[in-house]
Amino acid sequence: MNLTPFRQRRLLILALVASLIFSACRPDDTLDITPSPTPTPEPTATPSPTPPPADYVDPYEVNSSIMEMLIELLPDPLPAGEEEWKRNFEEGNEGIKNIRGVRRPAVGKEIYYYTQQGSKMSLNFAVFPDEEGAIAEFNRKHELRSSLVNLSEDEAFRKPNLLGAGLYGSFALFQIDNYFVEVLVEIFTTSSSPLAPLATEAIKFFENNRSAFEAAADSSSMDDG
């Protein structure tokens, strides 16, 4: 088919326009699409912990001093009931174990005794920063021991107290201000239970020596200051 010069010029113009449009839409090969690096923030210094005041007294250290002196003053042997009780240094760490469930700043220790006839028992002491802690421990032990024996208050002892005996041992629980005291008789070989005389001796020891082991704590806090 023969085209007229006019139509040839028209097709040429259209081809030229299409070429220009294609060139305009084509991406620039020199375009830099690399993202700019994100500036790394300057690290901030971690603030140092605020030091305690110069006159600060750690309650855990105070309670530890009380417990150390209390254990040092414990009688050995301990006469109670029909037998004479001696410290059993083969149990725990030289005759002492931490009371499970007592957390800092409170301090709780279980001190073991035995007799030549084969009886076994322990005196348990815990000191707390306040009376509320000792009450909570008394209630906690009440719940634990009640699953083993029937506990009831004994009018012969200072209150609050709970005493009971059964197949799993004999228990005497006391709360005195910010202290918890327990007598735990695991085995006894005598004709009658030694729980009552042992509880009597434990409370007598506590009351007679309380000023001495608390004075040791006062001395310790003064040294720290």
C-alpha positions as CSV (number, residue, x, y, z in Angstrom):
1,M,0.0,0.0,0.0
2,N,1.4,3.4,-1.1
3,L,1.2,6.2,1.5
4,T,0.8,9.8,0.6
5,P,3.6,12.2,1.8
6,F,1.2,13.7,4.2
7,R,0.4,10.4,5.9
8,Q,4.1,9.5,6.0
9,R,4.9,12.7,7.8
10,R,2.0,12.0,10.2
11,L,3.2,8.5,11.1
12,L,6.8,9.9,11.6
13,I,5.5,12.5,14.0
14,L,3.6,9.9,16.0
15,A,6.6,7.6,16.2
16,L,8.7,10.5,17.4
17,V,6.2,11.5,20.1
18,A,6.0,7.9,21.3
19,S,9.8,7.7,21.5
20,L,9.9,10.9,23.6
21,I,7.2,9.6,26.0
22,F,9.0,6.2,26.4
23,S,12.3,8.0,27.2
24,A,10.6,10.2,29.8
25,C,9.0,7.2,31.6
26,R,12.2,5.1,31.7
27,P,13.9,5.1,35.1
28,D,17.2,6.9,35.4
29,D,20.0,4.4,35.6
30,T,22.0,6.7,37.7
31,L,19.3,7.0,40.4
32,D,20.8,6.2,43.9
33,I,18.2,4.2,45.8
34,T,20.4,3.1,48.7
35,P,18.7,4.1,52.0
36,S,20.5,6.6,54.1
37,P,22.0,5.1,57.3
38,T,20.0,5.6,60.5
39,P,22.1,7.4,63.0
40,T,22.9,5.3,66.1
41,P,21.8,7.0,69.3
42,E,24.5,7.8,71.8
43,P,24.4,5.3,74.7
44,T,23.1,6.6,78.0
45,A,25.0,5.9,81.2
46,T,23.2,3.7,83.7
47,P,22.6,5.6,86.9
48,S,24.5,4.3,89.9
49,P,22.4,2.9,92.8
50,T,21.8,5.3,95.6
51,P,24.1,4.4,98.5
52,P,22.3,3.8,101.8
53,P,22.7,6.6,104.4
54,A,25.7,6.4,106.7
55,D,23.5,5.4,109.7
56,Y,21.7,2.7,107.8
57,V,21.4,-0.6,109.8
58,D,20.7,-3.8,107.8
59,P,17.8,-5.6,109.5
60,Y,19.1,-8.9,108.3
61,E,22.4,-8.3,109.9
62,V,20.7,-7.4,113.2
63,N,18.6,-10.5,113.1
64,S,21.6,-12.7,112.3
65,S,23.5,-11.3,115.3
66,I,20.5,-12.1,117.5
67,M,20.3,-15.6,116.2
68,E,24.1,-16.2,116.6
69,M,24.0,-15.2,120.2
70,L,20.8,-17.1,120.9
71,I,22.4,-20.3,119.6
72,E,25.6,-19.7,121.5
73,L,23.6,-19.4,124.8
74,L,21.5,-22.5,124.3
75,P,22.1,-25.0,127.1
76,D,24.0,-28.2,126.3
77,P,22.9,-30.6,127.8
78,L,19.3,-29.5,128.2
79,P,17.5,-31.3,131.1
80,A,13.8,-31.8,130.4
81,G,11.5,-34.6,131.4
82,E,13.0,-38.0,132.0
83,E,16.0,-37.6,129.8
84,E,18.9,-35.3,129.3
85,W,19.1,-33.7,125.8
86,K,22.4,-33.0,124.1
87,R,23.1,-31.0,121.0
88,N,23.3,-33.2,117.9
89,F,26.1,-31.8,115.8
90,E,25.8,-34.6,113.1
91,E,22.5,-33.1,111.8
92,G,22.5,-30.3,109.3
93,N,25.5,-27.9,109.3
94,E,27.1,-28.7,112.7
95,G,23.7,-29.3,114.3
96,I,21.9,-26.4,112.7
97,K,19.6,-26.0,109.6
98,N,17.9,-23.0,108.1
99,I,14.1,-23.1,108.6
100,R,12.5,-23.5,105.2
101,G,10.1,-20.7,104.3
102,V,11.7,-18.0,106.4
103,R,12.9,-15.3,104.1
104,R,15.3,-12.3,104.6
105,P,15.4,-10.1,106.5
106,A,14.0,-12.7,108.9
107,V,16.4,-15.4,110.2
108,G,15.2,-18.9,111.2
109,K,17.3,-21.8,112.6
110,E,16.5,-25.3,113.6
111,I,18.8,-26.7,116.3
112,Y,19.0,-30.4,116.8
113,Y,19.1,-32.4,120.1
114,Y,19.1,-36.1,121.0
115,T,19.3,-38.4,124.0
116,Q,21.4,-41.5,124.7
117,Q,18.2,-43.5,124.7
118,G,17.5,-42.6,121.1
119,S,15.0,-39.7,121.4
120,K,15.3,-36.8,118.9
121,M,13.9,-33.3,118.8
122,S,14.8,-29.8,117.6
123,L,14.3,-26.3,118.9
124,N,13.3,-23.9,116.2
125,F,13.7,-20.1,116.5
126,A,12.9,-17.4,114.0
127,V,13.4,-13.6,114.5
128,F,11.5,-11.1,112.3
129,P,11.9,-7.3,111.9
130,D,8.3,-6.9,113.3
131,E,5.5,-8.6,115.1
132,E,3.5,-9.1,111.9
133,G,6.2,-11.4,110.5
134,A,6.2,-13.6,113.6
135,I,2.3,-13.8,113.5
136,A,2.4,-14.8,109.9
137,E,5.0,-17.5,110.6
138,F,2.9,-18.8,113.6
139,N,-0.2,-19.1,111.3
140,R,1.9,-20.7,108.5
141,K,3.2,-23.4,110.9
142,H,-0.2,-23.9,112.4
143,E,-1.5,-24.7,108.9
144,L,1.4,-27.0,108.1
145,R,1.3,-28.9,111.5
146,S,-2.4,-29.2,111.5
147,S,-2.2,-31.6,108.6
148,L,-0.2,-33.9,110.8
149,V,-1.6,-33.6,114.3
150,N,-4.5,-31.9,116.1
151,L,-3.2,-28.7,117.7
152,S,-4.9,-26.8,120.5
153,E,-4.1,-24.0,122.9
154,D,-2.7,-25.1,126.3
155,E,-3.6,-22.9,129.3
156,A,-0.4,-23.9,131.0
157,F,1.7,-21.8,128.6
158,R,1.9,-18.2,127.5
159,K,-0.4,-17.2,124.7
160,P,-0.5,-17.5,121.8
161,N,0.5,-21.2,121.7
162,L,-0.5,-24.4,120.0
163,L,0.4,-27.9,121.2
164,G,-0.3,-31.3,119.7
165,A,1.0,-34.8,119.3
166,G,0.4,-37.7,116.9
167,L,1.9,-40.3,114.8
168,Y,4.1,-37.8,113.0
169,G,5.6,-36.2,116.0
170,S,4.8,-33.7,118.7
171,F,4.7,-29.9,118.3
172,A,4.6,-26.8,120.4
173,L,4.3,-23.4,118.7
174,F,4.7,-20.0,120.2
175,Q,4.7,-16.4,119.0
176,I,6.4,-13.9,121.3
177,D,6.5,-10.3,119.9
178,N,8.6,-10.5,116.8
179,Y,9.8,-14.1,117.5
180,F,8.5,-17.5,116.6
181,V,9.5,-20.5,118.7
182,E,8.8,-24.2,118.0
183,V,9.6,-27.4,119.9
184,L,9.5,-30.4,117.5
185,V,9.8,-33.8,119.1
186,E,10.4,-36.3,116.4
187,I,10.9,-39.5,118.5
188,F,10.8,-40.2,122.2
189,T,11.6,-43.4,124.0
190,T,10.3,-42.5,127.4
191,S,7.0,-43.7,128.9
192,S,5.4,-40.2,128.6
193,S,5.8,-37.4,126.0
194,P,8.6,-34.9,126.8
195,L,6.8,-32.2,124.8
196,A,5.5,-30.2,127.8
197,P,8.7,-30.2,129.8
198,L,10.8,-29.4,126.6
199,A,8.4,-26.5,125.8
200,T,8.7,-25.2,129.3
201,E,12.5,-25.2,129.2
202,A,12.5,-23.6,125.7
203,I,10.3,-20.7,126.8
204,K,12.3,-20.3,130.1
205,F,15.5,-20.2,128.2
206,F,14.1,-17.6,125.8
207,E,12.8,-15.3,128.5
208,N,15.9,-15.6,130.7
209,N,18.3,-14.9,127.8
210,R,16.4,-12.5,125.6
211,S,18.1,-9.4,126.9
212,A,21.5,-11.0,126.3
213,F,21.0,-11.9,122.7
214,E,19.2,-8.7,121.8
215,A,22.1,-6.8,123.4
216,A,24.5,-8.6,121.0
217,A,22.4,-7.2,118.1
218,D,22.6,-3.7,119.5
219,S,26.4,-4.0,119.8
220,S,26.6,-5.2,116.2
221,S,24.6,-2.3,114.8
222,M,26.8,0.2,116.7
223,D,29.9,-1.4,115.2
224,D,28.4,-1.2,111.7
225,G,27.7,2.5,112.2
